[in-house]
């Protein structure tokens, strides 16, 4: 269809459709970038990873390293 062959109603309909599509896109962006939702999603992902065997090993390793650092710090003070 040539642009000159379109009626005002067809053009108006296309504009309304484009507006609705744009509004949906903006709503999706607002949802995806909502700080509270992003934080909750990251927290849930972190908890899920921490509950895997590899996550538990990393947490245990970090805990052991921190314990060693604390013990070394207190033993150096006693010298």
PDB file of N, CA, C and O in Angstrom, chain B, residues numbered from 101:
ATOM      1  N   UNK B 101       0.845  -1.173   0.000  1.00  0.00           N
ATOM      2  CA  UNK B 101       0.000   0.000   0.000  1.00  0.00           C
ATOM      3  C   UNK B 101       0.892   1.238   0.000  1.00  0.00           C
ATOM      4  O   UNK B 101       1.815   1.333   0.809  1.00  0.00           O
ATOM      5  N   UNK B 102       0.636   2.159  -0.870  1.00  0.00           N
ATOM      6  CA  UNK B 102       1.393   3.405  -0.976  1.00  0.00           C
ATOM      7  C   UNK B 102       0.916   4.347   0.127  1.00  0.00           C
ATOM      8  O   UNK B 102      -0.261   4.352   0.487  1.00  0.00           O
ATOM      9  N   UNK B 103       1.838   5.138   0.655  1.00  0.00           N
ATOM     10  CA  UNK B 103       1.499   6.024   1.767  1.00  0.00           C
ATOM     11  C   UNK B 103       0.335   6.944   1.425  1.00  0.00           C
ATOM     12  O   UNK B 103      -0.465   7.268   2.303  1.00  0.00           O
ATOM     13  N   UNK B 104       0.224   7.367   0.187  1.00  0.00           N
ATOM     14  CA  UNK B 104      -0.865   8.255  -0.210  1.00  0.00           C
ATOM     15  C   UNK B 104      -2.216   7.566  -0.268  1.00  0.00           C
ATOM     16  O   UNK B 104      -3.253   8.228  -0.279  1.00  0.00           O
ATOM     17  N   UNK B 105      -2.210   6.233  -0.306  1.00  0.00           N
ATOM     18  CA  UNK B 105      -3.452   5.470  -0.394  1.00  0.00           C
ATOM     19  C   UNK B 105      -4.080   5.207   0.974  1.00  0.00           C
ATOM     20  O   UNK B 105      -5.193   4.686   1.046  1.00  0.00           O
ATOM     21  N   UNK B 106      -3.407   5.547   2.029  1.00  0.00           N
ATOM     22  CA  UNK B 106      -3.919   5.262   3.379  1.00  0.00           C
ATOM     23  C   UNK B 106      -4.908   6.335   3.806  1.00  0.00           C
ATOM     24  O   UNK B 106      -4.760   7.517   3.494  1.00  0.00           O
ATOM     25  N   UNK B 107      -5.911   5.883   4.523  1.00  0.00           N
ATOM     26  CA  UNK B 107      -6.909   6.835   5.028  1.00  0.00           C
ATOM     27  C   UNK B 107      -6.448   7.373   6.375  1.00  0.00           C
ATOM     28  O   UNK B 107      -5.537   6.828   6.998  1.00  0.00           O
ATOM     29  N   UNK B 108      -7.079   8.434   6.806  1.00  0.00           N
ATOM     30  CA  UNK B 108      -6.763   9.033   8.112  1.00  0.00           C
ATOM     31  C   UNK B 108      -7.032   8.035   9.235  1.00  0.00           C
ATOM     32  O   UNK B 108      -6.295   7.996  10.220  1.00  0.00           O
ATOM     33  N   UNK B 109      -8.084   7.229   9.091  1.00  0.00           N
ATOM     34  CA  UNK B 109      -8.397   6.228  10.116  1.00  0.00           C
ATOM     35  C   UNK B 109      -7.301   5.164  10.204  1.00  0.00           C
ATOM     36  O   UNK B 109      -6.959   4.713  11.297  1.00  0.00           O
ATOM     37  N   UNK B 110      -6.753   4.766   9.060  1.00  0.00           N
ATOM     38  CA  UNK B 110      -5.674   3.764   9.064  1.00  0.00           C
ATOM     39  C   UNK B 110      -4.410   4.331   9.705  1.00  0.00           C
ATOM     40  O   UNK B 110      -3.726   3.647  10.466  1.00  0.00           O
ATOM     41  N   UNK B 111      -4.115   5.573   9.390  1.00  0.00           N
ATOM     42  CA  UNK B 111      -2.942   6.222   9.987  1.00  0.00           C
ATOM     43  C   UNK B 111      -3.140   6.360  11.492  1.00  0.00           C
ATOM     44  O   UNK B 111      -2.225   6.085  12.268  1.00  0.00           O
ATOM     45  N   UNK B 112      -4.320   6.781  11.902  1.00  0.00           N
ATOM     46  CA  UNK B 112      -4.621   6.915  13.331  1.00  0.00           C
ATOM     47  C   UNK B 112      -4.503   5.564  14.027  1.00  0.00           C
ATOM     48  O   UNK B 112      -3.970   5.483  15.134  1.00  0.00           O
ATOM     49  N   UNK B 113      -4.992   4.508  13.392  1.00  0.00           N
ATOM     50  CA  UNK B 113      -4.902   3.166  13.957  1.00  0.00           C
ATOM     51  C   UNK B 113      -3.446   2.735  14.110  1.00  0.00           C
ATOM     52  O   UNK B 113      -3.074   2.141  15.122  1.00  0.00           O
ATOM     53  N   UNK B 114      -2.626   3.034  13.107  1.00  0.00           N
ATOM     54  CA  UNK B 114      -1.199   2.700  13.190  1.00  0.00           C
ATOM     55  C   UNK B 114      -0.527   3.463  14.322  1.00  0.00           C
ATOM     56  O   UNK B 114       0.301   2.906  15.043  1.00  0.00           O
ATOM     57  N   UNK B 115      -0.874   4.723  14.480  1.00  0.00           N
ATOM     58  CA  UNK B 115      -0.298   5.535  15.559  1.00  0.00           C
ATOM     59  C   UNK B 115      -0.693   4.964  16.922  1.00  0.00           C
ATOM     60  O   UNK B 115       0.146   4.857  17.816  1.00  0.00           O
ATOM     61  N   UNK B 116      -1.957   4.600  17.082  1.00  0.00           N
ATOM     62  CA  UNK B 116      -2.409   4.029  18.356  1.00  0.00           C
ATOM     63  C   UNK B 116      -1.718   2.701  18.640  1.00  0.00           C
ATOM     64  O   UNK B 116      -1.370   2.409  19.784  1.00  0.00           O
ATOM     65  N   UNK B 117      -1.521   1.904  17.607  1.00  0.00           N
ATOM     66  CA  UNK B 117      -0.822   0.624  17.780  1.00  0.00           C
ATOM     67  C   UNK B 117       0.626   0.870  18.195  1.00  0.00           C
ATOM     68  O   UNK B 117       1.142   0.206  19.093  1.00  0.00           O
ATOM     69  N   UNK B 118       1.274   1.823  17.539  1.00  0.00           N
ATOM     70  CA  UNK B 118       2.664   2.149  17.883  1.00  0.00           C
ATOM     71  C   UNK B 118       2.755   2.682  19.309  1.00  0.00           C
ATOM     72  O   UNK B 118       3.693   2.346  20.032  1.00  0.00           O
ATOM     73  N   UNK B 119       1.798   3.504  19.724  1.00  0.00           N
ATOM     74  CA  UNK B 119       1.768   4.037  21.086  1.00  0.00           C
ATOM     75  C   UNK B 119       1.628   2.915  22.117  1.00  0.00           C
ATOM     76  O   UNK B 119       2.315   2.902  23.138  1.00  0.00           O
ATOM     77  N   UNK B 120       0.733   1.986  21.832  1.00  0.00           N
ATOM     78  CA  UNK B 120       0.527   0.861  22.750  1.00  0.00           C
ATOM     79  C   UNK B 120       1.781   0.007  22.846  1.00  0.00           C
ATOM     80  O   UNK B 120       2.151  -0.425  23.937  1.00  0.00           O
ATOM     81  N   UNK B 121       2.439  -0.241  21.717  1.00  0.00           N
ATOM     82  CA  UNK B 121       3.678  -1.027  21.722  1.00  0.00           C
ATOM     83  C   UNK B 121       4.763  -0.317  22.515  1.00  0.00           C
ATOM     84  O   UNK B 121       5.493  -0.947  23.280  1.00  0.00           O
ATOM     85  N   UNK B 122       4.869   0.987  22.335  1.00  0.00           N
ATOM     86  CA  UNK B 122       5.864   1.765  23.069  1.00  0.00           C
ATOM     87  C   UNK B 122       5.568   1.746  24.565  1.00  0.00           C
ATOM     88  O   UNK B 122       6.483   1.616  25.378  1.00  0.00           O
ATOM     89  N   UNK B 123       4.305   1.873  24.928  1.00  0.00           N
ATOM     90  CA  UNK B 123       3.931   1.833  26.348  1.00  0.00           C
ATOM     91  C   UNK B 123       4.284   0.481  26.958  1.00  0.00           C
ATOM     92  O   UNK B 123       4.769   0.423  28.088  1.00  0.00           O
ATOM     93  N   UNK B 124       4.049  -0.607  26.225  1.00  0.00           N
ATOM     94  CA  UNK B 124       4.423  -1.937  26.713  1.00  0.00           C
ATOM     95  C   UNK B 124       5.931  -2.046  26.904  1.00  0.00           C
ATOM     96  O   UNK B 124       6.399  -2.588  27.906  1.00  0.00           O
ATOM     97  N   UNK B 125       6.691  -1.527  25.937  1.00  0.00           N
ATOM     98  CA  UNK B 125       8.152  -1.581  26.027  1.00  0.00           C
ATOM     99  C   UNK B 125       8.652  -0.794  27.237  1.00  0.00           C
ATOM    100  O   UNK B 125       9.544  -1.255  27.948  1.00  0.00           O
ATOM    101  N   UNK B 126       8.090   0.375  27.472  1.00  0.00           N
ATOM    102  CA  UNK B 126       8.485   1.194  28.626  1.00  0.00           C
ATOM    103  C   UNK B 126       8.134   0.486  29.917  1.00  0.00           C
ATOM    104  O   UNK B 126       8.925   0.500  30.861  1.00  0.00           O
ATOM    105  N   UNK B 127       6.961  -0.136  29.982  1.00  0.00           N
ATOM    106  CA  UNK B 127       6.564  -0.890  31.180  1.00  0.00           C
ATOM    107  C   UNK B 127       7.521  -2.042  31.446  1.00  0.00           C
ATOM    108  O   UNK B 127       7.887  -2.288  32.595  1.00  0.00           O
ATOM    109  N   UNK B 128       7.930  -2.750  30.401  1.00  0.00           N
ATOM    110  CA  UNK B 128       8.865  -3.862  30.565  1.00  0.00           C
ATOM    111  C   UNK B 128      10.220  -3.370  31.067  1.00  0.00           C
ATOM    112  O   UNK B 128      10.828  -3.995  31.936  1.00  0.00           O
ATOM    113  N   UNK B 129      10.686  -2.257  30.524  1.00  0.00           N
ATOM    114  CA  UNK B 129      11.965  -1.693  30.979  1.00  0.00           C
ATOM    115  C   UNK B 129      11.858  -1.271  32.436  1.00  0.00           C
ATOM    116  O   UNK B 129      12.768  -1.534  33.223  1.00  0.00           O
ATOM    117  N   UNK B 130      10.771  -0.625  32.804  1.00  0.00           N
ATOM    118  CA  UNK B 130      10.579  -0.195  34.190  1.00  0.00           C
ATOM    119  C   UNK B 130      10.553  -1.399  35.131  1.00  0.00           C
ATOM    120  O   UNK B 130      11.110  -1.340  36.228  1.00  0.00           O
ATOM    121  N   UNK B 131       9.913  -2.481  34.712  1.00  0.00           N
ATOM    122  CA  UNK B 131       9.853  -3.683  35.537  1.00  0.00           C
ATOM    123  C   UNK B 131      11.240  -4.295  35.688  1.00  0.00           C
ATOM    124  O   UNK B 131      11.655  -4.637  36.796  1.00  0.00           O
ATOM    125  N   UNK B 132      11.952  -4.432  34.581  1.00  0.00           N
ATOM    126  CA  UNK B 132      13.268  -5.079  34.607  1.00  0.00           C
ATOM    127  C   UNK B 132      14.299  -4.290  35.391  1.00  0.00           C
ATOM    128  O   UNK B 132      15.215  -4.876  35.968  1.00  0.00           O
ATOM    129  N   UNK B 133      14.168  -2.978  35.423  1.00  0.00           N
ATOM    130  CA  UNK B 133      15.171  -2.152  36.091  1.00  0.00           C
ATOM    131  C   UNK B 133      14.721  -1.665  37.463  1.00  0.00           C
ATOM    132  O   UNK B 133      15.402  -0.840  38.071  1.00  0.00           O
ATOM    133  N   UNK B 134      13.603  -2.151  37.958  1.00  0.00           N
ATOM    134  CA  UNK B 134      13.131  -1.770  39.282  1.00  0.00           C
ATOM    135  C   UNK B 134      14.168  -2.203  40.317  1.00  0.00           C
ATOM    136  O   UNK B 134      14.443  -3.397  40.432  1.00  0.00           O
ATOM    137  N   UNK B 135      14.748  -1.274  41.068  1.00  0.00           N
ATOM    138  CA  UNK B 135      15.815  -1.626  42.008  1.00  0.00           C
ATOM    139  C   UNK B 135      15.415  -2.705  43.010  1.00  0.00           C
ATOM    140  O   UNK B 135      16.214  -3.590  43.315  1.00  0.00           O
ATOM    141  N   UNK B 136      14.202  -2.642  43.518  1.00  0.00           N
ATOM    142  CA  UNK B 136      13.774  -3.630  44.509  1.00  0.00           C
ATOM    143  C   UNK B 136      13.707  -5.021  43.877  1.00  0.00           C
ATOM    144  O   UNK B 136      14.144  -5.999  44.484  1.00  0.00           O
ATOM    145  N   UNK B 137      13.162  -5.111  42.659  1.00  0.00           N
ATOM    146  CA  UNK B 137      13.061  -6.396  41.978  1.00  0.00           C
ATOM    147  C   UNK B 137      14.446  -6.926  41.612  1.00  0.00           C
ATOM    148  O   UNK B 137      14.704  -8.124  41.737  1.00  0.00           O
ATOM    149  N   UNK B 138      15.330  -6.049  41.165  1.00  0.00           N
ATOM    150  CA  UNK B 138      16.690  -6.466  40.811  1.00  0.00           C
ATOM    151  C   UNK B 138      17.406  -6.985  42.055  1.00  0.00           C
ATOM    152  O   UNK B 138      18.092  -8.006  41.995  1.00  0.00           O
ATOM    153  N   UNK B 139      17.251  -6.293  43.175  1.00  0.00           N
ATOM    154  CA  UNK B 139      17.887  -6.709  44.425  1.00  0.00           C
ATOM    155  C   UNK B 139      17.348  -8.063  44.883  1.00  0.00           C
ATOM    156  O   UNK B 139      18.118  -8.940  45.275  1.00  0.00           O
ATOM    157  N   UNK B 140      16.038  -8.230  44.835  1.00  0.00           N
ATOM    158  CA  UNK B 140      15.438  -9.500  45.257  1.00  0.00           C
ATOM    159  C   UNK B 140      15.872 -10.637  44.341  1.00  0.00           C
ATOM    160  O   UNK B 140      16.118 -11.749  44.808  1.00  0.00           O
ATOM    161  N   UNK B 141      15.968 -10.369  43.047  1.00  0.00           N
ATOM    162  CA  UNK B 141      16.392 -11.387  42.093  1.00  0.00           C
ATOM    163  C   UNK B 141      17.847 -11.792  42.350  1.00  0.00           C
ATOM    164  O   UNK B 141      18.176 -12.978  42.342  1.00  0.00           O
ATOM    165  N   UNK B 142      18.706 -10.811  42.575  1.00  0.00           N
ATOM    166  CA  UNK B 142      20.118 -11.094  42.851  1.00  0.00           C
ATOM    167  C   UNK B 142      20.265 -11.864  44.160  1.00  0.00           C
ATOM    168  O   UNK B 142      21.073 -12.787  44.258  1.00  0.00           O
ATOM    169  N   UNK B 143      19.490 -11.485  45.147  1.00  0.00           N
ATOM    170  CA  UNK B 143      19.537 -12.170  46.452  1.00  0.00           C
ATOM    171  C   UNK B 143      19.115 -13.635  46.305  1.00  0.00           C
ATOM    172  O   UNK B 143      19.756 -14.532  46.852  1.00  0.00           O
ATOM    173  N   UNK B 144      18.039 -13.862  45.565  1.00  0.00           N
ATOM    174  CA  UNK B 144      17.558 -15.229  45.358  1.00  0.00           C
ATOM    175  C   UNK B 144      18.587 -16.063  44.598  1.00  0.00           C
ATOM    176  O   UNK B 144      18.795 -17.235  44.910  1.00  0.00           O
ATOM    177  N   UNK B 145      19.228 -15.458  43.605  1.00  0.00           N
ATOM    178  CA  UNK B 145      20.252 -16.171  42.838  1.00  0.00           C
ATOM    179  C   UNK B 145      21.453 -16.504  43.725  1.00  0.00           C
ATOM    180  O   UNK B 145      22.012 -17.597  43.631  1.00  0.00           O
ATOM    181  N   UNK B 146      21.847 -15.570  44.578  1.00  0.00           N
ATOM    182  CA  UNK B 146      22.982 -15.792  45.479  1.00  0.00           C
ATOM    183  C   UNK B 146      22.675 -16.904  46.479  1.00  0.00           C
ATOM    184  O   UNK B 146      23.521 -17.760  46.736  1.00  0.00           O
ATOM    185  N   UNK B 147      21.486 -16.895  47.035  1.00  0.00           N
ATOM    186  CA  UNK B 147      21.091 -17.946  47.986  1.00  0.00           C
ATOM    187  C   UNK B 147      21.068 -19.304  47.287  1.00  0.00           C
ATOM    188  O   UNK B 147      21.520 -20.300  47.851  1.00  0.00           O
ATOM    189  N   UNK B 148      20.550 -19.346  46.075  1.00  0.00           N
ATOM    190  CA  UNK B 148      20.504 -20.608  45.325  1.00  0.00           C
ATOM    191  C   UNK B 148      21.909 -21.130  45.061  1.00  0.00           C
ATOM    192  O   UNK B 148      22.164 -22.328  45.180  1.00  0.00           O
ATOM    193  N   UNK B 149      22.825 -20.226  44.700  1.00  0.00           N
ATOM    194  CA  UNK B 149      24.213 -20.654  44.457  1.00  0.00           C
ATOM    195  C   UNK B 149      24.893 -21.106  45.741  1.00  0.00           C
ATOM    196  O   UNK B 149      25.675 -22.057  45.734  1.00  0.00           O
ATOM    197  N   UNK B 150      24.595 -20.425  46.843  1.00  0.00           N
ATOM    198  CA  UNK B 150      25.231 -20.767  48.120  1.00  0.00           C
ATOM    199  C   UNK B 150      24.784 -22.142  48.606  1.00  0.00           C
ATOM    200  O   UNK B 150      25.492 -22.774  49.390  1.00  0.00           O
ATOM    201  N   UNK B 151      23.641 -22.608  48.164  1.00  0.00           N
ATOM    202  CA  UNK B 151      23.134 -23.899  48.613  1.00  0.00           C
ATOM    203  C   UNK B 151      23.628 -25.062  47.770  1.00  0.00           C
ATOM    204  O   UNK B 151      23.321 -26.214  48.077  1.00  0.00           O
ATOM    205  N   UNK B 152      24.387 -24.788  46.715  1.00  0.00           N
ATOM    206  CA  UNK B 152      24.968 -25.864  45.912  1.00  0.00           C
ATOM    207  C   UNK B 152      26.210 -26.379  46.629  1.00  0.00           C
ATOM    208  O   UNK B 152      26.755 -25.689  47.490  1.00  0.00           O
ATOM    209  N   UNK B 153      26.662 -27.582  46.286  1.00  0.00           N
ATOM    210  CA  UNK B 153      27.895 -28.090  46.911  1.00  0.00           C
ATOM    211  C   UNK B 153      29.103 -27.159  46.709  1.00  0.00           C
ATOM    212  O   UNK B 153      29.902 -26.962  47.624  1.00  0.00           O
ATOM    213  N   UNK B 154      29.223 -26.598  45.515  1.00  0.00           N
ATOM    214  CA  UNK B 154      30.332 -25.680  45.260  1.00  0.00           C
ATOM    215  C   UNK B 154      30.198 -24.415  46.101  1.00  0.00           C
ATOM    216  O   UNK B 154      31.194 -23.894  46.604  1.00  0.00           O
ATOM    217  N   UNK B 155      28.984 -23.925  46.252  1.00  0.00           N
ATOM    218  CA  UNK B 155      28.754 -22.730  47.061  1.00  0.00           C
ATOM    219  C   UNK B 155      29.089 -22.975  48.521  1.00  0.00           C
ATOM    220  O   UNK B 155      29.680 -22.125  49.187  1.00  0.00           O
ATOM    221  N   UNK B 156      28.705 -24.143  49.009  1.00  0.00           N
ATOM    222  CA  UNK B 156      29.017 -24.482  50.404  1.00  0.00           C
ATOM    223  C   UNK B 156      30.521 -24.596  50.611  1.00  0.00           C
ATOM    224  O   UNK B 156      31.038 -24.200  51.656  1.00  0.00           O
ATOM    225  N   UNK B 157      31.227 -25.137  49.618  1.00  0.00           N
ATOM    226  CA  UNK B 157      32.684 -25.257  49.717  1.00  0.00           C
ATOM    227  C   UNK B 157      33.332 -23.880  49.752  1.00  0.00           C
ATOM    228  O   UNK B 157      34.254 -23.649  50.533  1.00  0.00           O
ATOM    229  N   UNK B 158      32.862 -22.973  48.921  1.00  0.00           N
ATOM    230  CA  UNK B 158      33.416 -21.616  48.899  1.00  0.00           C
ATOM    231  C   UNK B 158      33.146 -20.926  50.224  1.00  0.00           C
ATOM    232  O   UNK B 158      34.041 -20.287  50.778  1.00  0.00           O
ATOM    233  N   UNK B 159      31.939 -21.040  50.740  1.00  0.00           N
ATOM    234  CA  UNK B 159      31.604 -20.401  52.020  1.00  0.00           C
ATOM    235  C   UNK B 159      32.461 -20.992  53.143  1.00  0.00           C
ATOM    236  O   UNK B 159      32.950 -20.259  54.003  1.00  0.00           O
ATOM    237  N   UNK B 160      32.640 -22.302  53.135  1.00  0.00           N
ATOM    238  CA  UNK B 160      33.485 -22.938  54.140  1.00  0.00           C
ATOM    239  C   UNK B 160      34.932 -22.476  54.035  1.00  0.00           C
ATOM    240  O   UNK B 160      35.580 -22.219  55.049  1.00  0.00           O
ATOM    241  N   UNK B 161      35.436 -22.371  52.819  1.00  0.00           N
ATOM    242  CA  UNK B 161      36.811 -21.913  52.598  1.00  0.00           C
ATOM    243  C   UNK B 161      37.010 -20.480  53.062  1.00  0.00           C
ATOM    244  O   UNK B 161      38.009 -20.166  53.709  1.00  0.00           O
ATOM    245  N   UNK B 162      36.072 -19.621  52.737  1.00  0.00           N
ATOM    246  CA  UNK B 162      36.159 -18.218  53.163  1.00  0.00           C
ATOM    247  C   UNK B 162      36.070 -18.130  54.676  1.00  0.00           C
ATOM    248  O   UNK B 162      36.798 -17.357  55.298  1.00  0.00           O
ATOM    249  N   UNK B 163      35.184 -18.915  55.273  1.00  0.00           N
ATOM    250  CA  UNK B 163      35.072 -18.920  56.734  1.00  0.00           C
ATOM    251  C   UNK B 163      36.359 -19.370  57.402  1.00  0.00           C
ATOM    252  O   UNK B 163      36.793 -18.783  58.393  1.00  0.00           O
ATOM    253  N   UNK B 164      36.974 -20.426  56.848  1.00  0.00           N
ATOM    254  CA  UNK B 164      38.243 -20.916  57.407  1.00  0.00           C
ATOM    255  C   UNK B 164      39.333 -19.862  57.259  1.00  0.00           C
ATOM    256  O   UNK B 164      40.119 -19.648  58.183  1.00  0.00           O
ATOM    257  N   UNK B 165      39.386 -19.209  56.112  1.00  0.00           N
ATOM    258  CA  UNK B 165      40.387 -18.165  55.892  1.00  0.00           C
ATOM    259  C   UNK B 165      40.198 -17.011  56.871  1.00  0.00           C
ATOM    260  O   UNK B 165      41.172 -16.503  57.425  1.00  0.00           O
ATOM    261  N   UNK B 166      38.961 -16.595  57.086  1.00  0.00           N
ATOM    262  CA  UNK B 166      38.705 -15.524  58.053  1.00  0.00           C
ATOM    263  C   UNK B 166      39.096 -15.941  59.466  1.00  0.00           C
ATOM    264  O   UNK B 166      39.660 -15.148  60.220  1.00  0.00           O
ATOM    265  N   UNK B 167      38.797 -17.180  59.819  1.00  0.00           N
ATOM    266  CA  UNK B 167      39.171 -17.665  61.155  1.00  0.00           C
ATOM    267  C   UNK B 167      40.688 -17.642  61.328  1.00  0.00           C
ATOM    268  O   UNK B 167      41.186 -17.245  62.381  1.00  0.00           O
ATOM    269  N   UNK B 168      41.418 -18.065  60.305  1.00  0.00           N
ATOM    270  CA  UNK B 168      42.884 -18.050  60.371  1.00  0.00           C
ATOM    271  C   UNK B 168      43.390 -16.623  60.510  1.00  0.00           C
ATOM    272  O   UNK B 168      44.305 -16.362  61.290  1.00  0.00           O
ATOM    273  N   UNK B 169      42.808 -15.709  59.769  1.00  0.00           N
ATOM    274  CA  UNK B 169      43.239 -14.307  59.843  1.00  0.00           C
ATOM    275  C   UNK B 169      42.990 -13.718  61.227  1.00  0.00           C
ATOM    276  O   UNK B 169      43.832 -12.983  61.744  1.00  0.00           O
ATOM    277  N   UNK B 170      41.855 -14.029  61.827  1.00  0.00           N
ATOM    278  CA  UNK B 170      41.542 -13.517  63.162  1.00  0.00           C
ATOM    279  C   UNK B 170      42.513 -14.092  64.185  1.00  0.00           C
ATOM    280  O   UNK B 170      43.021 -13.360  65.034  1.00  0.00           O
ATOM    281  N   UNK B 171      42.776 -15.390  64.113  1.00  0.00           N
ATOM    282  CA  UNK B 171      43.704 -16.029  65.052  1.00  0.00           C
ATOM    283  C   UNK B 171      45.093 -15.421  64.901  1.00  0.00           C
ATOM    284  O   UNK B 171      45.742 -15.117  65.902  1.00  0.00           O
ATOM    285  N   UNK B 172      45.554 -15.240  63.685  1.00  0.00           N
ATOM    286  CA  UNK B 172      46.891 -14.660  63.458  1.00  0.00           C
ATOM    287  C   UNK B 172      46.966 -13.243  64.000  1.00  0.00           C
ATOM    288  O   UNK B 172      47.984 -12.838  64.561  1.00  0.00           O
ATOM    289  N   UNK B 173      45.880 -12.487  63.831  1.00  0.00           N
ATOM    290  CA  UNK B 173      45.881 -11.105  64.305  1.00  0.00           C
ATOM    291  C   UNK B 173      46.017 -11.056  65.837  1.00  0.00           C
ATOM    292  O   UNK B 173      46.764 -10.240  66.378  1.00  0.00           O
ATOM    293  N   UNK B 174      45.282 -11.944  66.523  1.00  0.00           N
ATOM    294  CA  UNK B 174      45.352 -11.955  67.982  1.00  0.00           C
ATOM    295  C   UNK B 174      46.685 -12.508  68.482  1.00  0.00           C
ATOM    296  O   UNK B 174      47.180 -12.064  69.518  1.00  0.00           O
ATOM    297  N   UNK B 175      47.262 -13.449  67.783  1.00  0.00           N
ATOM    298  CA  UNK B 175      48.544 -13.992  68.226  1.00  0.00           C
ATOM    299  C   UNK B 175      49.669 -12.991  67.998  1.00  0.00           C
ATOM    300  O   UNK B 175      50.640 -12.984  68.755  1.00  0.00           O
ATOM    301  N   UNK B 176      49.566 -12.152  66.981  1.00  0.00           N
ATOM    302  CA  UNK B 176      50.591 -11.126  66.747  1.00  0.00           C
ATOM    303  C   UNK B 176      50.535 -10.047  67.826  1.00  0.00           C
ATOM    304  O   UNK B 176      51.566  -9.474  68.177  1.00  0.00           O
ATOM    305  N   UNK B 177      49.357  -9.765  68.350  1.00  0.00           N
ATOM    306  CA  UNK B 177      49.210  -8.751  69.392  1.00  0.00           C
ATOM    307  C   UNK B 177      49.858  -9.222  70.703  1.00  0.00           C
ATOM    308  O   UNK B 177      50.359  -8.421  71.492  1.00  0.00           O
ATOM    309  N   UNK B 178      49.831 -10.522  70.905  1.00  0.00           N
ATOM    310  CA  UNK B 178      50.365 -11.070  72.153  1.00  0.00           C
ATOM    311  C   UNK B 178      51.884 -11.082  72.191  1.00  0.00           C
ATOM    312  O   UNK B 178      52.460 -11.296  73.258  1.00  0.00           O
ATOM    313  N   UNK B 179      52.532 -10.867  71.104  1.00  0.00           N
ATOM    314  CA  UNK B 179      54.015 -10.913  71.057  1.00  0.00           C
ATOM    315  C   UNK B 179      54.654  -9.700  71.606  1.00  0.00           C
ATOM    316  O   UNK B 179      55.882  -9.605  71.628  1.00  0.00           O
TER     317      UNK B 179
END
